[in-house]
Each structure stands twice: as structure tokens, then as C-alpha cells.
Amino acid sequence: EHPSALRATADLAGCLQASGRLKEAEELYRRTLNRQEELLGFKHPDAIATTSNLAAVLQARGRLAEAEPLSRQSASLSEESLGLGHPDALASACDLASLLQTMGRLEESERLARRALEAAEVAGLSARHPGMISVLCVLADACRSGGSQAGRKEAEVLYRRALDLQDAIFGPGGHRRIGVVNRLGHLCCDEGRLGEAESLYRQAMGLAEQAFGADHPETLGCISNLASVARSLGKLDQAEALGRRALEAKERSLGGDHPSTLVSVNNLGNLLVDLGRLVDAEPLLERAHVGLQRALGESHPYVLGARKNFAALLRLSGRAAEADSLLGQGCCSCGRPPSSGASGAQPVPPAGPQPSSPLHAPVSPLVPPAPLAVGEGSDGLPTETWTGLAREGRCSTV
């Protein structure tokens, strides 16, 4: 097989990846990579590119432990052969930094992103180069994820700089804006600027539907984000309709065990708690906690958020001992698998939405108000970081 034929095969895998057909993309990337390593060696640029894209597909499928060594290999070999200031090396560094954020290793991710930005500026990429957009966004994500006001302020400056650069290179509008616009929406949610967030999420959803269609993972992530901010604004019926639409489509396209699907399960469960439908919410919150723990491990931020949400529901249902055991042991200690119904739950009338705040921890006489913190209106889960695909070459961050 000629190297150009293998590149064409890798391009086909990229098309499958961009269309959300991740299982097929993974299989084709693996076959391509095996032949490239046999014919060209694992240090050849084509093999490095395929390794990076395979890692991105594994990340999108929620298999982070498999993705990490491939992403590290790609980043290390790219920097070794090209220097970190080269666009391909920067793309690999951004992919690794993004993966580390998804794994909850924020300090390591921020260090890598700052080093990448410095290298890009030294190499003169700061003006009108697409690779700079990814570097800015990855560093902004790390700053925002740290949770400090100073970090959020820096993140907003970086996101807006990325948008300006994107418009300068590609012109205003278009699907390339989706990633940065969504990120700005997340930041506005963190800051309590919910009207701004809703407008940004609607803009992103419109761009995604136009570019990719209604059931593409990119579109579904935008819908989930819009559902989250609708919930925070007290528009609960609208939030439920959007949440169910996103969840049903994710179950069809990604499967029921994918972390992105489970994030939507968690969000819908929390919304049902807001509506006082605890019996309906319990199996969803338990499924989200157990599934995310199985996929990501006990200490991942997504798992910790889902655990707190499930424990809060148990308290609302008058089962404080189960909630204490769950939080104390760091695992599901109910002594049973995820339920298909919550036979022992006693519904408690909700305190009602809190449209003035992005934080909607359940409030009742049984549970003192205690926001669960980050991103999706205190769901405890960062907002839709699982749905990004490598649309622009090898970089999966924008």
C-alpha cells in the first residue's frame, strides 16, 4: 500500500468521525495505523497524525485510559520532531491538554496549555493562524475549570480573543464558531449571566443544526447546554423537552453507557427533582452515578457531582442513612443495582426554581440549600465536554 492510499483511508476515518460514526472511525483508524507503523514506522508524521486522531475518537467514546497513552505519544513525538511551535505539534499538545481536563487533571493541563501558547507566540502564530484558536481555547478551558474569579476573567479574555481570530480567518458565522460560542456560554453560566448564556447556546445550536443535522453529537451537546440554562432560568417545561430530546438521540447514536449520555441522564434527573417528581428522578440519578463511576473511576469530577446529586435525592426521599453511607464510602452502597423504579421514594414538594441564580441545589426542609457547584447549574457536572469531534484536522478542541 502506498502512503498516499493510507492517507486517503485516514481521511475517510476522519469523515466518519466528523459525522459521529465513532465505532467505524475507530476501526478504520486502527487498521490504518497498523499499516502505517509497518510501512513507515511509528515516528512518521502520518502515523503520528493517525495516532492523535485515534486518541480523539477514544476520548469521544469515553475510553480515556486507552486514549491517554496514544495522546501522549503523539504529543511527544510531534514536539520531538517538529518543535512545539509547529502547528502539528501544537495540535497534539492541545489534544492532550483537553484530554487531561476531561480526566480531571487540571493543573497538568494548564501547565501544558500555557507552554503551548508561549511556543505559538514565539513561533509567530498569534496573527491569523487557525492553530492559535485551539491553543487559546484549551488554556481558557483550564483557567475556567480552576473555579477562581481571576481564572474566569482570564478565560473570557482568551475566548473572545479566539472568536475574534476565528472571524478574522474564516469570516463571521459558520460552524467553526460552535466550540468557542458554547465555551463562552459555559463561562456566562459560571458567572450567573444566564440571559447571555441562553443567547449564546441558541446561537451555537442553530449553527450546529445547520451544519451537521439534528442528531449529530455536536448538535446534541448544544441542545443539552440550552436545556441546562433553561432549567437555571426556571423554564422547566422547556428544559425537560430539550433534555429528553438530547437524551433519546444520544442513546441512539452513542449508546446508553457513553459518558455524554450519562451526563444527560444526570441532568434530566436533576430537572425532575426540581419538578418534585422524585420517583421518576431516582432511577436516572442512580444510573448516572453508577455508570459514570464505572466509566471514569471514583474520583473523577463528573462522578463526584453525580454522587452528590444522588445523595441529595435520597435525603429528599427521607433516606438520610443511605445518603450518608453513599457519601461516606464514595460508592453506591445501597446494596442493589441501578433501579428500574424507586419503590421507596416519598415525593417532597420542591421549593421551586431559583431563576436569579445559576445554582439549583434541591431545597426542602430535609436538606439545607447547598449548591453542588460547577457548570451546569450546580448539577456538579461540567457542561458537555464529551461531544467535541476533530472537525478541523487533528485538533479536537474547537
Salt bridges, closest charged atoms under 4 A:
GLU1 OE1 - ARG35 NE 2.74
GLU24 OE1 - ARG21 NH2 2.86
GLU26 OE2 - ARG30 NE 3.05
GLU26 OE1 - ARG61 NH1 2.59
GLU26 OE1 - ARG63 NH1 2.77
GLU38 OE1 - ARG35 NH1 2.26
ASP46 OD2 - ARG7 NH1 2.76
GLU66 OE1 - ARG30 NH2 3.71
GLU66 OE2 - ARG63 NE 2.86
GLU68 OE2 - ARG72 NE 2.98
GLU68 OE2 - ARG105 NH2 2.73
GLU79 OE2 - ARG115 NH1 2.94
GLU80 OE2 - LYS43 NZ 3.59
ASP88 OD1 - ARG394 NH2 3.73
GLU108 OE2 - ARG72 NH2 2.68
GLU108 OE1 - ARG105 NH2 3.54
GLU110 OE2 - ARG114 NE 2.99
GLU121 OE2 - ARG161 NH2 3.37
ASP141 OD2 - ARG183 NE 3.01
GLU154 OE1 - ARG114 NH2 3.02
GLU156 OE2 - ARG160 NE 3.11
GLU156 OE2 - ARG193 NH2 3.07
ASP167 OD1 - ARG177 NH1 2.65
ASP190 OD2 - ARG144 NE 2.55
GLU191 OE2 - ARG152 NE 2.63
GLU191 OE1 - ARG193 NH1 3.83
GLU196 OE2 - ARG193 NE 3.02
GLU198 OE2 - ARG202 NH2 3.72
GLU198 OE2 - LYS235 NZ 2.97
GLU209 OE2 - ARG245 NH2 2.88
ASP215 OD2 - ARG252 NH2 2.95
GLU218 OE1 - ARG391 NH1 2.90
GLU240 OE2 - ARG244 NE 3.03
GLU240 OE1 - ARG277 NH1 3.10
GLU251 OE2 - ARG287 NH2 2.96
ASP274 OD2 - ARG231 NE 2.69
ASP280 OD2 - ARG277 NE 3.50
GLU282 OE1 - ARG319 NH1 2.98
GLU282 OE2 - ARG336 NH2 3.13
GLU286 OE1 - ARG336 NH1 3.05
GLU322 OE2 - ARG319 NE 2.94
ASP324 OD1 - ARG315 NH2 2.23
ASP379 OD1 - ARG231 NH1 2.16
GLU384 OE2 - LYS250 NZ 2.94
GLU392 OE2 - HIS175 NE2 3.76
GLU392 OE2 - ARG176 NE 3.55
